[in-house]
Amino acid sequence: MNQRERISKWRVGSVMFMLGASSLLLVGKIAHIQLVEHADFAMQADDNHWGKQLLMAPRGAVRDRNGNPLAMSINRWELSIDPSQLEKPGAREAAINIATKATGLSFSDIEKKLAGATKAVVISDQVDYAQGKPIAETGLPGVRVKELVTRAFPEGALASTLVGFLGKDHFGLTGVERDFDRDLAGVPGHTRFERDSIGNPIPLGYRTTVNPKPGGDIYLTIDRYIQRVVERQLDDTLKEQKAEGGTVIVMEPDTGAILAMASRPSFDVRKLDFSDPKTMELIRNRAITDLYEPGSTFKSMTMAAALNEKLVTPETTHNDNGPVVKYGGAISNWNFVHVGVETMTQLLVRSNNVGAVWVAEKLGTEKMYNYINRFGFGQPTNIGLSGEASGFYRTPKDPAWTPIDLATSAYGQSVTVTPIQLITAYAAIANGGTLMRPYVVDRVVTPERSRLTQPIAVRQVIGADTARTMRTMLKQVAEEGTAGKGTVPGFAVAGKTGTASIPSAAGYDEKTIASMVGMVPYDQPKAVILVKIDNPKGSQWGSQVAAPVFSALAKELLVYWRVPPTEDAYVSTVR
Amino acid sequence: MHISLPRPLGAPASAPALPKIGPQWVPAGVFLGALVFAGTTVLIAQTSMETAAGYEVGRLEGLKTLEQQQNQRLEAEVAALKSLDRIEQIAVDRLKMIKPKNYTYITVDRLPPTAAETTRSREEAAYRGDAASAEPWWERLLSGLTGQKRTQ
């Protein structure tokens, strides 16, 4: 073999080797694609060939206890035309004709919108569902529809902090819309269809649809009429008193159902502007999130505890002969008037701080804090809404506790509560001594099932006799005492006002919280009402600011419920 | 021209004769054929019916969705018409109603009419065009007591 032949053989061998190696690589790659990457490529091919359209589940409505919708969804379509896909002769006219029928716009108007456009142009986002559905199903080239869901609020901003609102992705962001999102949202469905090379559905191609499961309706315990009365009264008072804010809650004492819950400042869900940083301050439900010192409204708890322990009776007397100096601090009455000997009922009527301290000391640390705990303070009520605060009070177990805490907590200082906690505690006095768990959702109704909320009795806090005695004492407070402006002609009410200073870093400042908690009618209460006005400017006192609101609300409720007045309220008999 | 191919090794000299089917098997054959035909026809018919039913289900589901959406839209309209703001606006602007400042409680020594009675009598009166009778007794009573009409 000469050198030339050797070179030739070498060349052939090299070429053969290269061909063999590349073939091997090719086979290896094919094998890799077929065996290893098969699933990915199959999926890509599938995605190219099959289109999928998400079908949103109709979101359930949020309703009041009588079924009136407070928030509900309406489905519409957004119709757009893509001129780049309308190059065939007559296609543009056909698309515009379809849009004209669906939107009610004129041919020329749509032409104007499309003039010079190279990408899809939205023609209308208010296309009626019935008009848009056939377009969605036919899938005409160049004409696209997208399902939109609009949340409507037939009652406007009523109960907005409680109901809450949705984000752009249609998930609940606040309130009941968030906390019951799973019930309201339902399960989305989808349509899977064959599509052509440019992504349009093939009109007679294979198509499967998984229908969405509609969301359930949430029936609140709120009565829209009562809620409206409450909100209007609250707004009027805040305006009149130039107050910073306020909260009103109306509760059914026997069940714990919330009939109305309003807090200010608040928002109108139809005019939300998140570019304003102050907006975030408006969206919380202050009735359950905000803590405050309840002031004299807390004296009812101290008194109820002492009565229940049989340490005092309404006729028990104590001698209020001046400020009490306890553990380095002087405690005086709100008006700095000391009346000498007075009964326990008179103590409540006059809202006497010194007397309340005397009662608390009679109870002692252990029993006092035990009752505060049993009335539900320092723990969430588990109303079923997120963001609920627990409140706080110091006990001897806390290193920062001093004996003066016992004295001040007797008249509602050094204790922080939420409005919902306080009204729940008063509801226990109203219903015979049982602490009920408050709730705002009466039932959840889905197409498959209904889920009813059953009232839950948390614990018996005081005896029925004690509760009755307390109601009688509080009736006297309403008739003769600081809650005098909270009375309702023709009805006997029971209640207690409070004027609490707002604590600051330097102690207590000039600002006050004026409040009243009471029940109507006093003997068999149908409602417990809490009124809390933050920093009123007209008057700082609960008796002047909150009591008239309580009275006005109680009057409206009693008429609404057609509760008969007391015998002496009838002026004549018609035969 | 006849070409005879060589016989493969091991092959039989000629193919074995098939057993002859006697005329007694003809009815069975016909029956079998009919059975296959009928089965096929039933299968095709069933498939066809299934397909048609599938399309009909799809169509009805579409209609159902449409009706549900229509229902929802109408409910929203009803809710807007029944909203408290609107009712109050009509009461104040159109019916000239005002909010009472005080309530007066009176005892009426007579059982109230049932809802059915009230509705029937009002409907009858309205049908007769008798405006005075169309006004319920309690409204007339209140008008008499207060000296003014409840609505103007």
Interface residues (C-beta under 8 A of the other chain):
Chain A: P58 N68 P69 M72 S73 I74 N75 D128 Y129 A130 K133 E137 A152 P154 E155 G156 L158 T209 N211 P214 R224 Y225 R228 P489 G490 K555 V559 P564 P565 A569 Y570 V571 S572 T573 V574 R575
Chain B: G58 E61 G62 T65 L66 Q68 Q69 Q70 Q72 R73 E75 A76 A79 A80 K82 S83 L84 D85 N102 Y103 T104 Y105 I106 T107 V108 D109 R110 L141 L145
